[in-house]
Amino acid sequence: MPRILMTGAGGGIGTRLRQMLPAIYPDLRLSDIKAPADLNPAEKFMAADLTDLAAVEAICQDVDGILHFGGYSVEGPWAPILQSNIIGCYNLFEAARRQGVKRVIFASSNHAVGFYPRNHHIGNDVQPRPDSRYGVSKVFGEALGSLYADKHRLKVTCLRIGNFGDLPLDKRRLSIWLHPEDLVQLCRIGLEHPAIEFEVLYGASLNDRTWWDNSRAYALGYRPKHRAEDHREHAMAEQAKLPADAVADFYQGGTFCAMEFSGDTSRIWS
């Protein structure tokens, strides 16, 4: 079996995948800036700060594939995003190249394209329209993955993850929900499918209200098991508790678009 490294082991996605991946990839190496509080003795953990290239090289040694979920995971000031998601992301890809890693799954985000209106159905080849500094960092990561695939033959899959969790939490998330089991399936495609060179796929379950054309993922064998509409009543009940927001409710990126917004509101009604 291949040896797989997963960064961001202490984050929300990483914590859940730690429970699911060992049955598929028994030789799983975990990393984060510090050990998760609930780390068990059977788990193989190596601490690394993504801004330290030497430390990142060390965790990539003798690894076949990488699930890169590490980094700054929400909108915030530029300084921490720069360190974790720009410098740290570069270090991850460069360390993978130096250590001869074959495949990288990069956790991109729907926020790389968040400024598309909700009435637009978009594919995986659209021009990026990031909705935040965080979204900009994910556009950078996708571009970096493309560079390393073309220049260094690293096989890269970028997953534009929607909203990860057991249930869609509101109306918007009925369009972008990603169940953990479906994320595992996408990770396996990126790590194992023989046709992978460089791909941008959407991390979404079977969502009838989707804004995204994820046909490329389906062509690679993706068959999500979970359907957002099965949880419609819960999502709409939660939606009813939320205040209306003209900007957030118009764009796919939701509140990430509305934060600090000082743009042309006339476009919202076009």
KOLTORKOL-830205 format. One record per residue (C-alpha): x, y, z; residue in three letters. Coordinates in steps of 0.5 Angstrom, whole numbers, plus 2048, in hexadecimal, padded with zeros to 3 digits. Layout:
BEGIN
@xx->X; yy->Y; zz->Z; resn->ALA
...
REM end
This chain:
BEGIN
@xx->800; yy->800; zz->800; resn->MET
@xx->802; yy->807; zz->7FF; resn->PRO
@xx->805; yy->80C; zz->804; resn->ARG
@xx->800; yy->812; zz->805; resn->ILE
@xx->802; yy->818; zz->808; resn->LEU
@xx->7FC; yy->81C; zz->80B; resn->MET
@xx->7FD; yy->824; zz->80D; resn->THR
@xx->7F8; yy->827; zz->811; resn->GLY
@xx->7F7; yy->821; zz->815; resn->ALA
@xx->7F4; yy->826; zz->81B; resn->GLY
@xx->7EF; yy->82A; zz->817; resn->GLY
@xx->7E8; yy->828; zz->816; resn->GLY
@xx->7E9; yy->824; zz->80F; resn->ILE
@xx->7EF; yy->821; zz->812; resn->GLY
@xx->7EC; yy->81F; zz->818; resn->THR
@xx->7E7; yy->81B; zz->815; resn->ARG
@xx->7EB; yy->818; zz->80F; resn->LEU
@xx->7F0; yy->815; zz->815; resn->ARG
@xx->7EA; yy->811; zz->817; resn->GLN
@xx->7E8; yy->80E; zz->810; resn->MET
@xx->7EF; yy->80E; zz->80C; resn->LEU
@xx->7F3; yy->809; zz->810; resn->PRO
@xx->7EE; yy->803; zz->80D; resn->ALA
@xx->7F0; yy->805; zz->806; resn->ILE
@xx->7F7; yy->807; zz->807; resn->TYR
@xx->7FA; yy->804; zz->80D; resn->PRO
@xx->801; yy->807; zz->80C; resn->ASP
@xx->7FE; yy->80E; zz->80E; resn->LEU
@xx->803; yy->814; zz->810; resn->ARG
@xx->7FF; yy->81A; zz->814; resn->LEU
@xx->802; yy->821; zz->814; resn->SER
@xx->800; yy->827; zz->817; resn->ASP
@xx->804; yy->82D; zz->81B; resn->ILE
@xx->803; yy->829; zz->821; resn->LYS
@xx->800; yy->823; zz->823; resn->ALA
@xx->7F8; yy->822; zz->824; resn->PRO
@xx->7F6; yy->821; zz->82B; resn->ALA
@xx->7F2; yy->81B; zz->829; resn->ASP
@xx->7F8; yy->818; zz->826; resn->LEU
@xx->7F8; yy->810; zz->827; resn->ASN
@xx->7FF; yy->80C; zz->828; resn->PRO
@xx->7FD; yy->808; zz->822; resn->ALA
@xx->7FD; yy->80E; zz->81D; resn->GLU
@xx->804; yy->811; zz->81A; resn->LYS
@xx->805; yy->818; zz->81B; resn->PHE
@xx->80A; yy->81D; zz->819; resn->MET
@xx->80A; yy->824; zz->81B; resn->ALA
@xx->80C; yy->829; zz->816; resn->ALA
@xx->80B; yy->831; zz->815; resn->ASP
@xx->809; yy->832; zz->80D; resn->LEU
@xx->80D; yy->838; zz->80D; resn->THR
@xx->813; yy->834; zz->80F; resn->ASP
@xx->816; yy->831; zz->808; resn->LEU
@xx->81A; yy->82C; zz->80B; resn->ALA
@xx->815; yy->829; zz->810; resn->ALA
@xx->810; yy->828; zz->80A; resn->VAL
@xx->815; yy->824; zz->807; resn->GLU
@xx->816; yy->820; zz->80D; resn->ALA
@xx->80F; yy->81E; zz->80D; resn->ILE
@xx->80F; yy->81D; zz->805; resn->CYS
@xx->815; yy->818; zz->806; resn->GLN
@xx->813; yy->811; zz->803; resn->ASP
@xx->80C; yy->813; zz->801; resn->VAL
@xx->808; yy->811; zz->7FB; resn->ASP
@xx->802; yy->816; zz->7FC; resn->GLY
@xx->800; yy->81C; zz->800; resn->ILE
@xx->7F9; yy->81E; zz->802; resn->LEU
@xx->7FA; yy->826; zz->803; resn->HIS
@xx->7F5; yy->828; zz->808; resn->PHE
@xx->7FA; yy->82C; zz->80C; resn->GLY
@xx->7FA; yy->834; zz->80C; resn->GLY
@xx->7F5; yy->83A; zz->80E; resn->TYR
@xx->7EE; yy->838; zz->80D; resn->SER
@xx->7EA; yy->83E; zz->80E; resn->VAL
@xx->7EA; yy->845; zz->80B; resn->GLU
@xx->7EF; yy->849; zz->810; resn->GLY
@xx->7F4; yy->84E; zz->80F; resn->PRO
@xx->7F9; yy->84E; zz->80A; resn->TRP
@xx->7FF; yy->84C; zz->80E; resn->ALA
@xx->7FD; yy->845; zz->811; resn->PRO
@xx->7FA; yy->844; zz->80A; resn->ILE
@xx->801; yy->846; zz->806; resn->LEU
@xx->805; yy->841; zz->80B; resn->GLN
@xx->800; yy->83B; zz->80B; resn->SER
@xx->7FD; yy->83B; zz->805; resn->ASN
@xx->802; yy->83E; zz->800; resn->ILE
@xx->809; yy->83D; zz->803; resn->ILE
@xx->807; yy->836; zz->806; resn->GLY
@xx->803; yy->834; zz->800; resn->CYS
@xx->809; yy->835; zz->7FC; resn->TYR
@xx->80E; yy->832; zz->801; resn->ASN
@xx->809; yy->82C; zz->800; resn->LEU
@xx->809; yy->82B; zz->7F9; resn->PHE
@xx->811; yy->82C; zz->7F9; resn->GLU
@xx->812; yy->827; zz->7FE; resn->ALA
@xx->80E; yy->822; zz->7FA; resn->ALA
@xx->812; yy->823; zz->7F4; resn->ARG
@xx->819; yy->823; zz->7F8; resn->ARG
@xx->817; yy->81C; zz->7FB; resn->GLN
@xx->814; yy->819; zz->7F5; resn->GLY
@xx->80D; yy->819; zz->7F7; resn->VAL
@xx->808; yy->816; zz->7F2; resn->LYS
@xx->801; yy->81A; zz->7F3; resn->ARG
@xx->7FF; yy->820; zz->7F7; resn->VAL
@xx->7F7; yy->821; zz->7F9; resn->ILE
@xx->7F7; yy->828; zz->7FA; resn->PHE
@xx->7F1; yy->82B; zz->7FE; resn->ALA
@xx->7EE; yy->831; zz->7FA; resn->SER
@xx->7E8; yy->834; zz->7FC; resn->SER
@xx->7E1; yy->836; zz->7F9; resn->ASN
@xx->7E4; yy->83D; zz->7FB; resn->HIS
@xx->7E8; yy->83D; zz->7F5; resn->ALA
@xx->7E2; yy->83E; zz->7F1; resn->VAL
@xx->7DE; yy->841; zz->7F6; resn->GLY
@xx->7DC; yy->848; zz->7F2; resn->PHE
@xx->7D8; yy->844; zz->7ED; resn->TYR
@xx->7D1; yy->846; zz->7EE; resn->PRO
@xx->7CC; yy->840; zz->7F0; resn->ARG
@xx->7C8; yy->840; zz->7EA; resn->ASN
@xx->7CF; yy->83E; zz->7E6; resn->HIS
@xx->7D0; yy->837; zz->7E5; resn->HIS
@xx->7D8; yy->836; zz->7E4; resn->ILE
@xx->7DD; yy->831; zz->7E2; resn->GLY
@xx->7E4; yy->82F; zz->7E5; resn->ASN
@xx->7E7; yy->834; zz->7DF; resn->ASP
@xx->7E4; yy->83A; zz->7E1; resn->VAL
@xx->7E8; yy->841; zz->7E2; resn->GLN
@xx->7E9; yy->841; zz->7EA; resn->PRO
@xx->7E5; yy->846; zz->7EE; resn->ARG
@xx->7E8; yy->846; zz->7F5; resn->PRO
@xx->7E3; yy->849; zz->7FA; resn->ASP
@xx->7E9; yy->84A; zz->800; resn->SER
@xx->7F0; yy->84A; zz->801; resn->ARG
@xx->7EF; yy->843; zz->803; resn->TYR
@xx->7EC; yy->841; zz->7FC; resn->GLY
@xx->7F2; yy->845; zz->7F9; resn->VAL
@xx->7F6; yy->840; zz->7FC; resn->SER
@xx->7F3; yy->83A; zz->7FA; resn->LYS
@xx->7F3; yy->83D; zz->7F3; resn->VAL
@xx->7FB; yy->83D; zz->7F4; resn->PHE
@xx->7FB; yy->836; zz->7F6; resn->GLY
@xx->7F7; yy->834; zz->7F0; resn->GLU
@xx->7FC; yy->838; zz->7EC; resn->ALA
@xx->802; yy->835; zz->7EF; resn->LEU
@xx->7FF; yy->82E; zz->7EE; resn->GLY
@xx->7FF; yy->82F; zz->7E7; resn->SER
@xx->806; yy->831; zz->7E7; resn->LEU
@xx->809; yy->82B; zz->7EA; resn->TYR
@xx->804; yy->827; zz->7E6; resn->ALA
@xx->807; yy->82A; zz->7DF; resn->ASP
@xx->80E; yy->82B; zz->7E1; resn->LYS
@xx->810; yy->825; zz->7E6; resn->HIS
@xx->80B; yy->820; zz->7E4; resn->ARG
@xx->807; yy->820; zz->7EB; resn->LEU
@xx->800; yy->81D; zz->7EB; resn->LYS
@xx->7FC; yy->822; zz->7EE; resn->VAL
@xx->7F4; yy->822; zz->7F0; resn->THR
@xx->7F1; yy->829; zz->7F2; resn->CYS
@xx->7EB; yy->828; zz->7F6; resn->LEU
@xx->7E6; yy->82E; zz->7F6; resn->ARG
@xx->7E3; yy->82C; zz->7FD; resn->ILE
@xx->7DC; yy->82E; zz->7FE; resn->GLY
@xx->7DA; yy->82E; zz->805; resn->ASN
@xx->7DC; yy->828; zz->809; resn->PHE
@xx->7D8; yy->824; zz->80E; resn->GLY
@xx->7D3; yy->81F; zz->810; resn->ASP
@xx->7CD; yy->824; zz->80E; resn->LEU
@xx->7CC; yy->82A; zz->809; resn->PRO
@xx->7CB; yy->830; zz->80E; resn->LEU
@xx->7C7; yy->835; zz->80A; resn->ASP
@xx->7C4; yy->836; zz->803; resn->LYS
@xx->7CA; yy->838; zz->800; resn->ARG
@xx->7CE; yy->831; zz->803; resn->ARG
@xx->7C8; yy->82D; zz->7FF; resn->LEU
@xx->7CC; yy->82F; zz->7F9; resn->SER
@xx->7D3; yy->82E; zz->7FC; resn->ILE
@xx->7D3; yy->829; zz->801; resn->TRP
@xx->7D8; yy->823; zz->801; resn->LEU
@xx->7D7; yy->81D; zz->806; resn->HIS
@xx->7DE; yy->81A; zz->809; resn->PRO
@xx->7DD; yy->814; zz->805; resn->GLU
@xx->7DC; yy->817; zz->7FF; resn->ASP
@xx->7E3; yy->81B; zz->800; resn->LEU
@xx->7E6; yy->815; zz->801; resn->VAL
@xx->7E4; yy->812; zz->7FB; resn->GLN
@xx->7E7; yy->818; zz->7F7; resn->LEU
@xx->7ED; yy->818; zz->7FB; resn->CYS
@xx->7EE; yy->810; zz->7F8; resn->ARG
@xx->7ED; yy->813; zz->7F1; resn->ILE
@xx->7F2; yy->818; zz->7F2; resn->GLY
@xx->7F7; yy->813; zz->7F5; resn->LEU
@xx->7F6; yy->80D; zz->7F1; resn->GLU
@xx->7F2; yy->80E; zz->7EA; resn->HIS
@xx->7F7; yy->80D; zz->7E5; resn->PRO
@xx->7F5; yy->812; zz->7E0; resn->ALA
@xx->7F7; yy->818; zz->7E5; resn->ILE
@xx->7FC; yy->81D; zz->7E3; resn->GLU
@xx->7F9; yy->824; zz->7E5; resn->PHE
@xx->7F1; yy->825; zz->7E7; resn->GLU
@xx->7ED; yy->82A; zz->7EA; resn->VAL
@xx->7E7; yy->826; zz->7ED; resn->LEU
@xx->7E1; yy->829; zz->7F1; resn->TYR
@xx->7E0; yy->826; zz->7F8; resn->GLY
@xx->7D9; yy->825; zz->7F9; resn->ALA
@xx->7D4; yy->81F; zz->7FA; resn->SER
@xx->7CE; yy->81E; zz->7F6; resn->LEU
@xx->7CB; yy->825; zz->7F6; resn->ASN
@xx->7C4; yy->826; zz->7F2; resn->ASP
@xx->7C5; yy->82D; zz->7F3; resn->ARG
@xx->7CD; yy->82D; zz->7F1; resn->THR
@xx->7D0; yy->833; zz->7ED; resn->TRP
@xx->7D6; yy->82F; zz->7EB; resn->TRP
@xx->7D7; yy->82B; zz->7E5; resn->ASP
@xx->7DB; yy->825; zz->7E8; resn->ASN
@xx->7DA; yy->820; zz->7E2; resn->SER
@xx->7E2; yy->81F; zz->7E2; resn->ARG
@xx->7E2; yy->81C; zz->7E9; resn->ALA
@xx->7DC; yy->818; zz->7E6; resn->TYR
@xx->7E0; yy->816; zz->7E0; resn->ALA
@xx->7E6; yy->814; zz->7E5; resn->LEU
@xx->7E1; yy->80F; zz->7E9; resn->GLY
@xx->7DE; yy->813; zz->7EE; resn->TYR
@xx->7D7; yy->811; zz->7F1; resn->ARG
@xx->7D5; yy->815; zz->7F7; resn->PRO
@xx->7D1; yy->811; zz->7FC; resn->LYS
@xx->7CE; yy->817; zz->7FF; resn->HIS
@xx->7C8; yy->81B; zz->7FD; resn->ARG
@xx->7C7; yy->822; zz->800; resn->ALA
@xx->7C0; yy->823; zz->7FE; resn->GLU
@xx->7BF; yy->81D; zz->803; resn->ASP
@xx->7C0; yy->822; zz->809; resn->HIS
@xx->7BC; yy->828; zz->805; resn->ARG
@xx->7B8; yy->829; zz->80B; resn->GLU
@xx->7BD; yy->82A; zz->810; resn->HIS
@xx->7C1; yy->82E; zz->80C; resn->ALA
@xx->7BB; yy->833; zz->80A; resn->MET
@xx->7B9; yy->833; zz->812; resn->ALA
@xx->7C0; yy->836; zz->813; resn->GLU
@xx->7C0; yy->83B; zz->80D; resn->GLN
@xx->7BA; yy->83E; zz->811; resn->ALA
@xx->7BE; yy->840; zz->817; resn->LYS
@xx->7C3; yy->844; zz->812; resn->LEU
@xx->7C2; yy->84B; zz->811; resn->PRO
@xx->7C2; yy->84D; zz->809; resn->ALA
@xx->7C8; yy->850; zz->806; resn->ASP
@xx->7C7; yy->853; zz->7FF; resn->ALA
@xx->7CF; yy->851; zz->7FD; resn->VAL
@xx->7CF; yy->84A; zz->801; resn->ALA
@xx->7C9; yy->848; zz->7FE; resn->ASP
@xx->7CB; yy->84A; zz->7F7; resn->PHE
@xx->7D2; yy->847; zz->7F6; resn->TYR
@xx->7D4; yy->840; zz->7F7; resn->GLN
@xx->7D9; yy->841; zz->7FC; resn->GLY
@xx->7D4; yy->844; zz->801; resn->GLY
@xx->7D6; yy->848; zz->807; resn->THR
@xx->7DD; yy->847; zz->804; resn->PHE
@xx->7DB; yy->84C; zz->7FF; resn->CYS
@xx->7D7; yy->851; zz->804; resn->ALA
@xx->7DD; yy->852; zz->809; resn->MET
@xx->7E0; yy->858; zz->807; resn->GLU
@xx->7DC; yy->859; zz->801; resn->PHE
@xx->7DD; yy->860; zz->7FE; resn->SER
@xx->7DB; yy->85F; zz->7F7; resn->GLY
@xx->7D6; yy->860; zz->7F2; resn->ASP
@xx->7CF; yy->85E; zz->7F5; resn->THR
@xx->7CC; yy->860; zz->7EE; resn->SER
@xx->7CF; yy->859; zz->7EB; resn->ARG
@xx->7CB; yy->855; zz->7F1; resn->ILE
@xx->7C5; yy->856; zz->7ED; resn->TRP
@xx->7C7; yy->855; zz->7E6; resn->SER
REM end
